Amino acid sequence: MKNSVSNSIDAFIVYFHKRTVYHSFQIGYNWNENDIVRGYRYDSSTGVRTFKAYNVSGNRHFKALYGLDGGWLAGTGEVNLLSRTAYDNYVYADMIGYDREPERQKVTNNCISETLSLTYNIGWFTFGPGGSLSYRHSGAERSDFRSFTAWDFGYGLSGSMAAPMGFEISTDITMNSRRGYSQQEMNDNRLIWNARATYKLLNGKLLLILSARDILGKEKSLNYSVNAQGRTETRYQILPRYVMLSLQYRIDFRPKREKKTDR
């Protein structure tokens, strides 16, 4: 087997506009040569897969990201806007053969995503809407691979209140949805509601936190991914909706200043 080589090129630019708004641009490309993969040959008459290690080139990833973060005064409060737009192109290469010797196979994933949030701060209160949208298209030049297009999107509201005497209450509720997947159980809607209450003691060094996660019990532990070997469903073992009480203490050590000595 040959040694694997990984290469990458990245560039990042930040531009500030009128001190309250900044734009960020990021672009990157990485590719691998002589990747060691666990390819296989499939025998349709027996249903047996014979696996073997191979060297293969062609795995690569191109990414581009634009970010916008800004804040403006609005009456007696402040409005903050956060936006992230991303494009990812993944190419997965593997060695696969159906009733013949394995050949290099490729699957391409194109992903476009947008995350947007708008918050308004006034006095003790912070609140606002937010949302995300993700588009993915997977395709391959193989007769046994069926291309598909999937959408993941979510929208919701969040808010917090920093009350006197060290109390802070926050909550968020989001509708997460998926469409376009071949498995019907993946095409769903999940309303996720979380809440949290915090009490600060000892000038903020000691925090007493009461958290409620997935109050409505709608979270699912199923993920979906596609590469050159096929489509994979991953199921996670997660805690169902729960309430947790925790205690945090912040310890801050600072080095003592060295005493000046005359020489």
C-alpha positions as CSV (number, residue, x, y, z in Angstrom):
1,M,0.0,0.0,0.0
2,K,1.1,3.5,-0.8
3,N,1.3,6.3,1.8
4,S,-1.7,8.6,2.0
5,V,-1.2,12.3,1.4
6,S,-3.7,15.1,2.5
7,N,-3.5,18.6,1.0
8,S,-5.5,21.7,1.9
9,I,-5.7,25.4,0.9
10,D,-7.7,27.9,3.0
11,A,-8.2,31.7,2.9
12,F,-10.1,33.9,5.4
13,I,-11.0,37.6,5.1
14,V,-12.8,39.9,7.5
15,Y,-14.1,43.3,6.6
16,F,-15.4,45.8,9.1
17,H,-18.0,48.4,8.0
18,K,-18.7,51.5,10.2
19,R,-17.5,49.6,13.3
20,T,-20.9,47.9,13.9
21,V,-21.0,45.5,10.9
22,Y,-18.5,43.0,9.8
23,H,-18.4,40.7,6.8
24,S,-16.4,37.5,6.7
25,F,-15.4,35.5,3.7
26,Q,-13.9,32.0,3.8
27,I,-12.9,29.6,1.1
28,G,-11.1,26.3,1.3
29,Y,-10.2,23.2,-0.7
30,N,-8.7,19.9,0.4
31,W,-8.0,16.8,-1.4
32,N,-6.5,13.4,-0.6
33,E,-4.1,11.2,-2.6
34,N,-3.8,7.4,-2.2
35,D,-6.4,7.2,0.5
36,I,-6.6,3.8,2.1
37,V,-10.2,2.6,1.8
38,R,-12.0,-0.7,2.6
39,G,-13.5,-1.5,-0.7
40,Y,-15.4,-4.7,-1.6
41,R,-16.7,-7.0,-4.3
42,Y,-20.3,-8.1,-4.2
43,D,-21.4,-11.5,-5.5
44,S,-25.2,-11.2,-6.3
45,S,-25.6,-15.0,-6.5
46,T,-24.5,-15.6,-2.9
47,G,-25.0,-12.2,-1.4
48,V,-21.4,-12.2,-0.1
49,R,-19.3,-9.1,0.1
50,T,-15.5,-9.6,0.0
51,F,-13.6,-6.7,1.5
52,K,-10.1,-5.6,0.8
53,A,-7.9,-2.6,1.4
54,Y,-7.1,-0.4,-1.6
55,N,-5.4,2.9,-2.4
56,V,-7.7,5.4,-4.1
57,S,-7.5,9.1,-5.0
58,G,-10.3,11.5,-5.6
59,N,-11.7,12.3,-2.1
60,R,-12.0,16.1,-2.0
61,H,-14.0,18.9,-0.4
62,F,-14.6,22.5,-1.5
63,K,-16.2,25.0,0.8
64,A,-17.2,28.7,0.7
65,L,-18.7,30.7,3.5
66,Y,-20.0,34.2,3.9
67,G,-20.9,35.7,7.3
68,L,-22.6,38.9,8.3
69,D,-22.8,40.1,11.9
70,G,-24.1,43.6,12.7
71,G,-25.8,45.7,15.4
72,W,-27.8,48.9,15.1
73,L,-29.5,51.2,17.6
74,A,-33.3,51.1,17.3
75,G,-35.1,53.5,19.6
76,T,-34.2,52.6,23.2
77,G,-32.9,49.2,22.2
78,E,-30.5,47.5,19.8
79,V,-31.1,45.2,16.9
80,N,-28.5,42.4,16.0
81,L,-28.4,40.5,12.8
82,L,-26.5,37.3,12.3
83,S,-26.3,35.5,8.9
84,R,-24.2,32.5,7.7
85,T,-24.4,31.3,4.0
86,A,-22.3,28.3,3.1
87,Y,-21.7,26.1,0.1
88,D,-20.0,22.6,0.3
89,N,-19.1,20.2,-2.4
90,Y,-18.0,16.7,-1.3
91,V,-16.7,14.0,-3.6
92,Y,-16.3,10.5,-2.0
93,A,-14.2,7.9,-3.8
94,D,-14.2,4.2,-3.1
95,M,-13.5,0.8,-4.7
96,I,-16.6,-1.2,-5.3
97,G,-17.5,-4.0,-7.7
98,Y,-20.7,-5.8,-8.4
99,D,-20.1,-9.3,-9.9
100,R,-16.7,-8.0,-11.1
101,E,-13.4,-6.7,-9.9
102,P,-13.8,-3.5,-7.8
103,E,-13.5,-0.2,-9.7
104,R,-13.3,3.4,-8.5
105,Q,-16.7,4.7,-7.7
106,K,-17.6,8.3,-6.8
107,V,-20.5,10.0,-5.1
108,T,-21.0,13.8,-5.1
109,N,-22.8,15.8,-2.5
110,N,-23.6,19.4,-3.1
111,C,-24.9,21.3,-0.1
112,I,-26.1,24.9,0.3
113,S,-27.2,26.3,3.7
114,E,-28.3,29.5,5.3
115,T,-28.6,30.3,9.0
116,L,-30.3,33.6,10.0
117,S,-31.2,35.2,13.3
118,L,-32.5,38.6,14.4
119,T,-32.5,39.7,18.0
120,Y,-33.8,42.8,19.8
121,N,-32.3,43.9,23.1
122,I,-34.2,46.3,25.3
123,G,-33.6,46.7,29.0
124,W,-33.8,43.3,30.7
125,F,-35.2,41.6,27.6
126,T,-33.7,39.9,24.5
127,F,-35.9,38.2,22.0
128,G,-36.2,37.5,18.3
129,P,-36.8,35.0,15.4
130,G,-34.3,32.7,13.8
131,G,-34.2,30.1,11.1
132,S,-32.1,27.8,9.0
133,L,-32.4,26.2,5.5
134,S,-30.2,23.4,4.1
135,Y,-30.4,22.0,0.5
136,R,-28.5,18.8,-0.4
137,H,-28.3,16.9,-3.7
138,S,-26.5,13.6,-3.9
139,G,-25.7,11.9,-7.2
140,A,-23.3,9.3,-8.8
141,E,-22.5,7.9,-12.2
142,R,-23.8,4.4,-11.2
143,S,-26.8,2.5,-12.4
144,D,-27.5,1.2,-8.9
145,F,-27.5,4.7,-7.3
146,R,-30.6,6.7,-7.3
147,S,-29.9,10.5,-7.0
148,F,-32.0,12.4,-4.6
149,T,-32.5,16.0,-3.3
150,A,-33.3,16.7,0.4
151,W,-34.2,19.8,2.3
152,D,-33.7,20.5,6.1
153,F,-35.2,23.6,7.5
154,G,-36.1,25.1,10.8
155,Y,-37.7,28.3,12.2
156,G,-38.5,29.5,15.7
157,L,-38.3,32.1,18.4
158,S,-36.0,32.6,21.4
159,G,-36.0,35.0,24.3
160,S,-34.4,35.8,27.6
161,M,-34.9,38.0,30.6
162,A,-32.1,39.1,32.9
163,A,-34.0,40.0,36.1
164,P,-32.7,41.8,39.2
165,M,-31.1,39.9,42.1
166,G,-29.1,37.6,39.8
167,F,-32.0,35.8,38.1
168,E,-32.0,35.0,34.4
169,I,-34.7,33.1,32.4
170,S,-34.4,32.0,28.8
171,T,-36.4,29.8,26.4
172,D,-36.4,28.8,22.7
173,I,-38.9,26.9,20.6
174,T,-38.0,25.7,17.0
175,M,-39.9,23.7,14.4
176,N,-37.4,21.4,12.6
177,S,-38.5,19.8,9.3
178,R,-37.0,17.4,6.7
179,R,-38.2,16.7,3.2
180,G,-37.1,14.7,0.2
181,Y,-35.7,11.6,1.9
182,S,-36.4,8.1,0.5
183,Q,-37.3,6.8,4.0
184,Q,-40.7,8.3,5.0
185,E,-39.7,8.3,8.7
186,M,-37.0,10.9,7.8
187,N,-39.6,13.3,6.3
188,D,-41.0,14.7,9.6
189,N,-41.7,17.8,11.7
190,R,-40.3,18.1,15.2
191,L,-41.2,21.0,17.5
192,I,-38.4,21.4,20.0
193,W,-38.9,23.5,23.1
194,N,-36.2,24.2,25.7
195,A,-36.1,26.4,28.8
196,R,-33.5,27.4,31.3
197,A,-33.4,29.4,34.6
198,T,-30.1,30.7,36.2
199,Y,-29.4,32.2,39.6
200,K,-26.1,33.9,40.1
201,L,-24.4,34.0,43.5
202,L,-21.0,35.3,44.8
203,N,-20.8,38.1,42.2
204,G,-21.5,35.6,39.4
205,K,-18.8,33.0,40.3
206,L,-21.4,30.5,41.5
207,L,-24.3,29.6,39.1
208,L,-27.4,27.5,40.0
209,I,-29.0,26.3,36.8
210,L,-32.3,24.6,36.2
211,S,-32.6,23.3,32.5
212,A,-35.5,21.7,30.8
213,R,-34.6,19.9,27.5
214,D,-37.1,18.9,24.8
215,I,-40.2,19.7,26.9
216,L,-42.6,18.3,24.3
217,G,-40.6,15.1,23.7
218,K,-40.3,15.4,20.0
219,E,-36.5,15.0,19.5
220,K,-35.4,12.0,17.3
221,S,-32.1,10.1,17.3
222,L,-31.8,9.4,13.5
223,N,-29.2,10.8,11.1
224,Y,-28.7,10.2,7.4
225,S,-25.5,10.3,5.3
226,V,-24.3,9.4,1.8
227,N,-20.9,8.3,0.6
228,A,-19.4,6.1,-2.1
229,Q,-20.4,2.9,-0.4
230,G,-24.1,3.8,-0.1
231,R,-26.6,5.5,2.2
232,T,-26.2,5.1,6.0
233,E,-28.7,5.6,8.7
234,T,-27.2,6.3,12.1
235,R,-29.3,6.0,15.2
236,Y,-28.1,7.6,18.4
237,Q,-28.9,6.7,22.0
238,I,-30.1,10.0,23.5
239,L,-31.8,11.0,26.7
240,P,-35.5,11.7,26.3
241,R,-37.0,15.0,27.6
242,Y,-35.5,15.8,31.0
243,V,-35.0,18.4,33.7
244,M,-31.6,18.9,35.2
245,L,-30.4,20.9,38.1
246,S,-26.7,21.8,38.1
247,L,-24.2,23.9,40.1
248,Q,-21.3,25.7,38.5
249,Y,-18.4,27.5,40.2
250,R,-15.9,29.6,38.3
251,I,-12.3,29.6,39.6
252,D,-10.1,32.4,38.2
253,F,-6.4,32.1,38.9
254,R,-4.2,35.0,38.0
255,P,-0.4,35.0,38.4
256,K,1.0,37.4,40.9
257,R,3.0,40.2,39.6
258,E,6.7,39.8,40.1
259,K,8.3,42.2,42.5
260,K,10.8,44.6,41.0
261,T,14.3,44.2,42.3
262,D,17.2,46.7,42.1
263,R,20.3,45.5,40.5
